[in-house]
Amino acid sequence: MEKLIDGKLYSTDEAERVATWSNVPDRSDFNYCREELHRTDSGRWFIYGTGGARSKYSERTSDGTTGGEDIRAVSEEEAFQWCQKKNRTDAAREHFPGHFEPA
């Protein structure tokens, strides 16, 4: 997927996928939600998300709602917070070593 945001082209095909998360394994579940954290060659971060008709990625149609997808640009801090919230420790260790310390 590609999306222009503030004059910048974000593309899942051209960026590095850093981490993925999904809430349920069954893509046919209306609540299904999958997100991928990506980093562009120029160091910009974005989240690509896709989901079912009852997910935050749903789209309205003339018949109700259907699944959808979107790209959202995020800051480095928001990307780290996403890793923390989704428990993607390996990605946080590799890409954000200065954002945390051992307990």
Steps between C-alpha positions, in 0.01 A plus 500: 500500500608857438378825650602863459522682833619862513665465159689183593432160345478214750511156339489159666685358197794738534540525879649257750240310701631518856228318694148359467210446739151355467222452752358171365637250245180469295488767228130428441416616855322838481716619794825395331769767515860482378759774522852524362763751607712618206807719457583675175849530354502865615424396859131590517264272691148390413239245598312303239179351630232276361191357660150364485163674497501556880864609526638852512589455132141438387356710219141609444321379190147545371418159657660567841865440576779289356862434581759756404860614522695817570846646549575741784829689529642497855794658679792297632356528852158379379670208322677405823173532697332270245775239556455533874119476488503203260781327695740496206814487715735377225408794275539745791843359586620522140356836394457698825787402734517847658131513591510258794725359770522170685276477808 
